[in-house]
Amino acid sequence: EDAGGRQMEAVYFGDVGDCLRKMEEKKVMSFTYYPSINEYMGRRTLQLTIVNYQ
């Protein structure tokens, strides 16, 4: 959820456990990402692919 309260779908292929722990510890985080299209069963949605975080 961003500062404006909007939620976005995202995927991350790194150490998800570490990322989730840091998200619980911090109030604000920065992410590097690129937009992608997720297509599943004929449905297409915008999805963010997370590259890095801090």
Backbone atoms as SQL, in Angstrom:
CREATE TABLE atoms (id INTEGER PRIMARY KEY, chain TEXT, resi INTEGER, resn TEXT, atom TEXT, x REAL, y REAL, z REAL);
INSERT INTO atoms VALUES
  (1, 'A', 1, 'GLU', 'N', 0.859, -1.175, 0.000),
  (2, 'A', 1, 'GLU', 'CA', 0.000, 0.000, 0.000),
  (3, 'A', 1, 'GLU', 'C', 0.896, 1.226, 0.000),
  (4, 'A', 2, 'ASP', 'N', 0.593, 2.177, -0.880),
  (5, 'A', 2, 'ASP', 'CA', 1.419, 3.382, -0.935),
  (6, 'A', 2, 'ASP', 'C', 0.905, 4.438, 0.045),
  (7, 'A', 3, 'ALA', 'N', 1.567, 5.583, 0.070),
  (8, 'A', 3, 'ALA', 'CA', 1.212, 6.650, 1.016),
  (9, 'A', 3, 'ALA', 'C', -0.215, 7.150, 0.810),
  (10, 'A', 4, 'GLY', 'N', -0.741, 7.009, -0.414),
  (11, 'A', 4, 'GLY', 'CA', -2.099, 7.440, -0.705),
  (12, 'A', 4, 'GLY', 'C', -3.148, 6.377, -0.421),
  (13, 'A', 5, 'GLY', 'N', -2.730, 5.209, 0.105),
  (14, 'A', 5, 'GLY', 'CA', -3.661, 4.147, 0.438),
  (15, 'A', 5, 'GLY', 'C', -3.979, 3.206, -0.709),
  (16, 'A', 6, 'ARG', 'N', -3.310, 3.372, -1.853),
  (17, 'A', 6, 'ARG', 'CA', -3.562, 2.499, -3.001),
  (18, 'A', 6, 'ARG', 'C', -2.769, 1.200, -2.864),
  (19, 'A', 7, 'GLN', 'N', -3.411, 0.106, -3.219),
  (20, 'A', 7, 'GLN', 'CA', -2.750, -1.198, -3.180),
  (21, 'A', 7, 'GLN', 'C', -2.415, -1.630, -4.599),
  (22, 'A', 8, 'MET', 'N', -1.285, -2.338, -4.747),
  (23, 'A', 8, 'MET', 'CA', -0.837, -2.799, -6.049),
  (24, 'A', 8, 'MET', 'C', -0.373, -4.243, -5.942),
  (25, 'A', 9, 'GLU', 'N', -0.603, -5.028, -6.987),
  (26, 'A', 9, 'GLU', 'CA', -0.083, -6.390, -7.024),
  (27, 'A', 9, 'GLU', 'C', 1.394, -6.333, -7.369),
  (28, 'A', 10, 'ALA', 'N', 2.176, -7.182, -6.718),
  (29, 'A', 10, 'ALA', 'CA', 3.610, -7.212, -6.993),
  (30, 'A', 10, 'ALA', 'C', 4.141, -8.621, -6.787),
  (31, 'A', 11, 'VAL', 'N', 5.251, -8.916, -7.473),
  (32, 'A', 11, 'VAL', 'CA', 5.959, -10.178, -7.282),
  (33, 'A', 11, 'VAL', 'C', 7.411, -9.860, -6.979),
  (34, 'A', 12, 'TYR', 'N', 8.038, -10.747, -6.208),
  (35, 'A', 12, 'TYR', 'CA', 9.457, -10.611, -5.871),
  (36, 'A', 12, 'TYR', 'C', 10.048, -12.004, -5.849),
  (37, 'A', 13, 'PHE', 'N', 11.173, -12.202, -6.554),
  (38, 'A', 13, 'PHE', 'CA', 11.766, -13.527, -6.677),
  (39, 'A', 13, 'PHE', 'C', 13.022, -13.684, -5.836),
  (40, 'A', 14, 'GLY', 'N', 13.211, -12.814, -4.850),
  (41, 'A', 14, 'GLY', 'CA', 14.365, -12.905, -3.957),
  (42, 'A', 14, 'GLY', 'C', 13.979, -13.568, -2.644),
  (43, 'A', 15, 'ASP', 'N', 14.639, -13.175, -1.575),
  (44, 'A', 15, 'ASP', 'CA', 14.391, -13.718, -0.234),
  (45, 'A', 15, 'ASP', 'C', 13.126, -13.061, 0.333),
  (46, 'A', 16, 'VAL', 'N', 11.996, -13.679, 0.092),
  (47, 'A', 16, 'VAL', 'CA', 10.705, -13.104, 0.484),
  (48, 'A', 16, 'VAL', 'C', 10.588, -12.979, 1.998),
  (49, 'A', 17, 'GLY', 'N', 11.103, -13.956, 2.736),
  (50, 'A', 17, 'GLY', 'CA', 11.051, -13.902, 4.198),
  (51, 'A', 17, 'GLY', 'C', 11.762, -12.681, 4.743),
  (52, 'A', 18, 'ASP', 'N', 12.944, -12.384, 4.221),
  (53, 'A', 18, 'ASP', 'CA', 13.697, -11.205, 4.648),
  (54, 'A', 18, 'ASP', 'C', 12.946, -9.928, 4.298),
  (55, 'A', 19, 'CYS', 'N', 12.385, -9.884, 3.104),
  (56, 'A', 19, 'CYS', 'CA', 11.624, -8.699, 2.680),
  (57, 'A', 19, 'CYS', 'C', 10.424, -8.472, 3.602),
  (58, 'A', 20, 'LEU', 'N', 9.690, -9.523, 3.919),
  (59, 'A', 20, 'LEU', 'CA', 8.522, -9.384, 4.798),
  (60, 'A', 20, 'LEU', 'C', 8.918, -8.940, 6.201),
  (61, 'A', 21, 'ARG', 'N', 10.024, -9.470, 6.730),
  (62, 'A', 21, 'ARG', 'CA', 10.498, -9.044, 8.056),
  (63, 'A', 21, 'ARG', 'C', 10.816, -7.551, 8.054),
  (64, 'A', 22, 'LYS', 'N', 11.492, -7.091, 7.018),
  (65, 'A', 22, 'LYS', 'CA', 11.834, -5.666, 6.951),
  (66, 'A', 22, 'LYS', 'C', 10.586, -4.806, 6.795),
  (67, 'A', 23, 'MET', 'N', 9.594, -5.304, 6.063),
  (68, 'A', 23, 'MET', 'CA', 8.348, -4.552, 5.912),
  (69, 'A', 23, 'MET', 'C', 7.633, -4.419, 7.252),
  (70, 'A', 24, 'GLU', 'N', 7.706, -5.444, 8.092),
  (71, 'A', 24, 'GLU', 'CA', 7.076, -5.383, 9.414),
  (72, 'A', 24, 'GLU', 'C', 7.817, -4.435, 10.343),
  (73, 'A', 25, 'GLU', 'N', 9.142, -4.334, 10.193),
  (74, 'A', 25, 'GLU', 'CA', 9.964, -3.491, 11.065),
  (75, 'A', 25, 'GLU', 'C', 9.883, -2.011, 10.711),
  (76, 'A', 26, 'LYS', 'N', 9.759, -1.706, 9.440),
  (77, 'A', 26, 'LYS', 'CA', 9.833, -0.316, 8.991),
  (78, 'A', 26, 'LYS', 'C', 8.455, 0.231, 8.659),
  (79, 'A', 27, 'LYS', 'N', 8.304, 1.532, 8.840),
  (80, 'A', 27, 'LYS', 'CA', 7.067, 2.195, 8.439),
  (81, 'A', 27, 'LYS', 'C', 7.116, 2.595, 6.970),
  (82, 'A', 28, 'VAL', 'N', 8.311, 2.953, 6.489),
  (83, 'A', 28, 'VAL', 'CA', 8.487, 3.409, 5.108),
  (84, 'A', 28, 'VAL', 'C', 9.611, 2.607, 4.467),
  (85, 'A', 29, 'MET', 'N', 9.375, 2.151, 3.241),
  (86, 'A', 29, 'MET', 'CA', 10.403, 1.433, 2.487),
  (87, 'A', 29, 'MET', 'C', 10.448, 1.983, 1.069),
  (88, 'A', 30, 'SER', 'N', 11.582, 1.779, 0.418),
  (89, 'A', 30, 'SER', 'CA', 11.738, 2.151, -0.986),
  (90, 'A', 30, 'SER', 'C', 11.920, 0.881, -1.807),
  (91, 'A', 31, 'PHE', 'N', 11.283, 0.844, -2.983),
  (92, 'A', 31, 'PHE', 'CA', 11.370, -0.313, -3.863),
  (93, 'A', 31, 'PHE', 'C', 11.801, 0.124, -5.256),
  (94, 'A', 32, 'THR', 'N', 12.623, -0.698, -5.888),
  (95, 'A', 32, 'THR', 'CA', 12.930, -0.550, -7.305),
  (96, 'A', 32, 'THR', 'C', 12.114, -1.626, -8.010),
  (97, 'A', 33, 'TYR', 'N', 11.379, -1.240, -9.054),
  (98, 'A', 33, 'TYR', 'CA', 10.491, -2.191, -9.717),
  (99, 'A', 33, 'TYR', 'C', 10.273, -1.784, -11.160),
  (100, 'A', 34, 'TYR', 'N', 9.690, -2.679, -11.927),
  (101, 'A', 34, 'TYR', 'CA', 9.239, -2.337, -13.270),
  (102, 'A', 34, 'TYR', 'C', 7.838, -2.922, -13.464),
  (103, 'A', 35, 'PRO', 'N', 7.017, -2.253, -14.268),
  (104, 'A', 35, 'PRO', 'CA', 5.660, -2.746, -14.495),
  (105, 'A', 35, 'PRO', 'C', 5.673, -3.924, -15.468),
  (106, 'A', 36, 'SER', 'N', 4.750, -4.840, -15.269),
  (107, 'A', 36, 'SER', 'CA', 4.602, -5.968, -16.182),
  (108, 'A', 36, 'SER', 'C', 3.122, -6.343, -16.253),
  (109, 'A', 37, 'ILE', 'N', 2.793, -7.167, -17.218),
  (110, 'A', 37, 'ILE', 'CA', 1.420, -7.646, -17.376),
  (111, 'A', 37, 'ILE', 'C', 1.372, -9.106, -16.932),
  (112, 'A', 38, 'ASN', 'N', 0.476, -9.402, -16.025),
  (113, 'A', 38, 'ASN', 'CA', 0.252, -10.775, -15.584),
  (114, 'A', 38, 'ASN', 'C', -0.972, -11.285, -16.334),
  (115, 'A', 39, 'GLU', 'N', -0.789, -12.331, -17.115),
  (116, 'A', 39, 'GLU', 'CA', -1.912, -12.906, -17.852),
  (117, 'A', 39, 'GLU', 'C', -2.162, -14.321, -17.347),
  (118, 'A', 40, 'TYR', 'N', -3.376, -14.552, -16.867),
  (119, 'A', 40, 'TYR', 'CA', -3.752, -15.854, -16.325),
  (120, 'A', 40, 'TYR', 'C', -5.198, -16.145, -16.693),
  (121, 'A', 41, 'MET', 'N', -5.417, -17.251, -17.349),
  (122, 'A', 41, 'MET', 'CA', -6.755, -17.686, -17.760),
  (123, 'A', 41, 'MET', 'C', -7.493, -16.590, -18.522),
  (124, 'A', 42, 'GLY', 'N', -6.792, -15.914, -19.419),
  (125, 'A', 42, 'GLY', 'CA', -7.401, -14.891, -20.258),
  (126, 'A', 42, 'GLY', 'C', -7.585, -13.541, -19.587),
  (127, 'A', 43, 'ARG', 'N', -7.215, -13.424, -18.347),
  (128, 'A', 43, 'ARG', 'CA', -7.355, -12.154, -17.609),
  (129, 'A', 43, 'ARG', 'C', -5.993, -11.482, -17.517),
  (130, 'A', 44, 'ARG', 'N', -5.926, -10.210, -17.879),
  (131, 'A', 44, 'ARG', 'CA', -4.668, -9.468, -17.850),
  (132, 'A', 44, 'ARG', 'C', -4.741, -8.383, -16.780),
  (133, 'A', 45, 'THR', 'N', -3.731, -8.348, -15.907),
  (134, 'A', 45, 'THR', 'CA', -3.683, -7.340, -14.850),
  (135, 'A', 45, 'THR', 'C', -2.286, -6.733, -14.781),
  (136, 'A', 46, 'LEU', 'N', -2.233, -5.505, -14.317),
  (137, 'A', 46, 'LEU', 'CA', -0.956, -4.841, -14.097),
  (138, 'A', 46, 'LEU', 'C', -0.318, -5.421, -12.843),
  (139, 'A', 47, 'GLN', 'N', 0.980, -5.653, -12.919),
  (140, 'A', 47, 'GLN', 'CA', 1.709, -6.223, -11.792),
  (141, 'A', 47, 'GLN', 'C', 3.082, -5.570, -11.732),
  (142, 'A', 48, 'LEU', 'N', 3.553, -5.287, -10.548),
  (143, 'A', 48, 'LEU', 'CA', 4.893, -4.738, -10.377),
  (144, 'A', 48, 'LEU', 'C', 5.850, -5.879, -10.076),
  (145, 'A', 49, 'THR', 'N', 6.975, -5.904, -10.763),
  (146, 'A', 49, 'THR', 'CA', 8.021, -6.882, -10.483),
  (147, 'A', 49, 'THR', 'C', 9.097, -6.166, -9.682),
  (148, 'A', 50, 'ILE', 'N', 9.243, -6.531, -8.419),
  (149, 'A', 50, 'ILE', 'CA', 10.200, -5.873, -7.526),
  (150, 'A', 50, 'ILE', 'C', 11.596, -6.409, -7.800),
  (151, 'A', 51, 'VAL', 'N', 12.532, -5.473, -7.981),
  (152, 'A', 51, 'VAL', 'CA', 13.919, -5.820, -8.256),
  (153, 'A', 51, 'VAL', 'C', 14.753, -5.719, -6.984),
  (154, 'A', 52, 'ASN', 'N', 14.509, -4.675, -6.185),
  (155, 'A', 52, 'ASN', 'CA', 15.288, -4.438, -4.972),
  (156, 'A', 52, 'ASN', 'C', 14.453, -3.618, -3.992),
  (157, 'A', 53, 'TYR', 'N', 14.884, -3.600, -2.746),
  (158, 'A', 53, 'TYR', 'CA', 14.187, -2.821, -1.714),
  (159, 'A', 53, 'TYR', 'C', 15.176, -2.397, -0.648),
  (160, 'A', 54, 'GLN', 'N', 14.798, -1.380, 0.117),
  (161, 'A', 54, 'GLN', 'CA', 15.589, -0.962, 1.286),
  (162, 'A', 54, 'GLN', 'C', 14.695, -0.257, 2.282);
